[in-house]
Amino acid sequence: QVQFVESGGGLVEPGGSLKVSCVASRSDFSSYTMGWYRQAPGKHRDLVARITSAGITTYSVDSVKGRFTISRDNAKKTGNLQMDSLKPEDTAVYYCNPAPQAVWDWGQGTQVTFSS
């Protein structure tokens, strides 16, 4: 059973912006602290940022601070990650899941790739 779907990734140039989103089908979405994770080629999946149900945010990767903004809309069961001033090292598949423990099955993620 698909519990949520990520979208919004794509091809971007350095310095560009993208917004990735996650829409959940679960009725208990608002009870979870939600996180955005990313997995770069050949690397582990890492937690990038998380946001509590009340909107308190934490950024776990120093390099994204000031560039990425996590948000959520509990009524729409949606989580977002606005990514600005993108860098080639941001290339990864981006996933959402509760945080800091990813207790849901992983979705397909959404790919962010840099154009050369």
N, C-alpha and C positions, 0 to 999 in steps of 0.2 A: 504494500500500500504506500503510495507516494504521500509523504507528509508535508512536503514543501517543494517549491520549484525556484531555482535561481535563474536570473536572466540579467541581461544588460552588458555582458562582456563584449569584446570586439577588438578591432585593430585600431591602434592609437599611435600617434607620434609623440616623441619625448616632449614633455611640457603640456601635453593635452589632458583632457578630463574625461572621465567615464563615471557613470553611476550604475552600480550593480544593485539588484533588488532580489528579495526573497519573499515569496508569498506562501504562507502556511495554510494547510487545510485543517490543522488541529484546533479544536475549540479552546484548548488550554494554553495557547500561544502566549497570552499576556502574563502568565505565571512564571515564565522562564526569563532568565537573563540570556539574551541572545548574543551570539558572537559571529564574527566574520573570520574565517580562516583562509589561508592560501597555501598552495603547494606549487613550488617552482619545480621545473624539470630536474629530476635526480635528487630532490631534497625532500625532507619530511614536511608534513602538513603542520603549519604553525598558526596559532591564534594571533590575529592582527589587532582586533579591537572587540570590545564587548559593551553592551548597554543593558542596564537593569530595566525592569518593568517600569520603574519611575523615571527613567531617562538619564540615569547617572552613567557616564561613559568612562571607559578606561582603554588606553591604547597600549598594547603590549610590545609593539615594535617601534623602537626609537625613530627609525627612519621615516615613519609615516606621520609622526606627530606634526601637526600644522599643515599637513597636506590632505589627510583623509578625515572624513567626518561620518561617524556612524549615527544613525537615527532609526526610529521605529514609529509605527502607527498601530497601536494595539487594536483599534476598532477595525482596521483593514487587515489585521494579522500580517503585517508587512514589515520587513526590515530592509534598510538601505545602507549602502556605503558609497558616499560621494568621494571620488578620488580625483584630486587636482594635482597639477605639476607632476604628472606621472614620469617615472624614470624607467629605463630599461630593466632595472633590477626588480621592478614591480610585476614583471611578466610572471604569470602563474594562473592556475585554476583557482577561482575563488568560490568558497563554500560558506553556507550558513549552518548553524547548529547551536544548540544551547552551549553556554560557556560558564565556567572554564572547563567543564566536563561535557564532551559531546555525546549526549545520551540518546540522540536520535540516529537512525540509520542515515548514512551520508547520501546526499543527492548527487546529481550528475555534475554539479558545479557550473561555473560560467568562466570561459577562458578570456584572459586579457593578454593580448599579444601586441608587440611593438612592430611597427612597419619600419623597414630599413631604408 
